[in-house]
Amino acid sequence: MIKDIPDGVKLSDKQLIQKNCELTGKTHINKDEIKKFLDTIKYPVYYLDFETVNPAIPLFDGMKPYQRIPFQFSIHIQDSPKSELKHLSYITDGKHDPRKEFLEILKGGLGTKGSIIVHNQTFEKGMLKELGDSFPKYKKWVEQTNERIVDQLIPLVISLL
């Protein structure tokens, strides 16, 4: 167990924080870094999540094995800090290639300004880039949208520093 690591063992700063939390039972929170992160958020805020499948056998013409297909998204939109959340969602019927329709509805839902908060930006940004590559008409929009994406994991990682 981490609490059993002898004091003389060289640990990184993050490991020292983890050991101290284990020994004291207290949570470590770097409030200054979290505040800096929150100060970067711009309204309206879009809380975005989407789901994909990547079948071994392509389901639609022009696709490759294991190519991701987005089939669902959910957006919660907050216009200002005290405003109610609005919700927009999409799910395909599974009968056709949903990628272009997914992009069109997503584009309509995300507006042109404000922060887009996701959990693990590598996934969302990568999927959007793939869609932009498949549908060049949306490539510029995808690039602009990816610039607005903010990863909610960042304050969790920053708070360990």
Buried (B, 14 or more C-beta within 10 A) or exposed (E): EEEEBEEEEEBEEEBEBBBBBBEEEEEBEBEEBBEEBEEEEEBBBBBBBBEBEEEEEBEEEEBEEEBBBBBBBBBBBBBEEEEEEEEBEBEBEEEEBBBBEBBBBBBEBBBEEBBBBBEEBEBBBEBBBBBBEBBEEBBEBBEEBBEBBBBEEBBEEBBBE
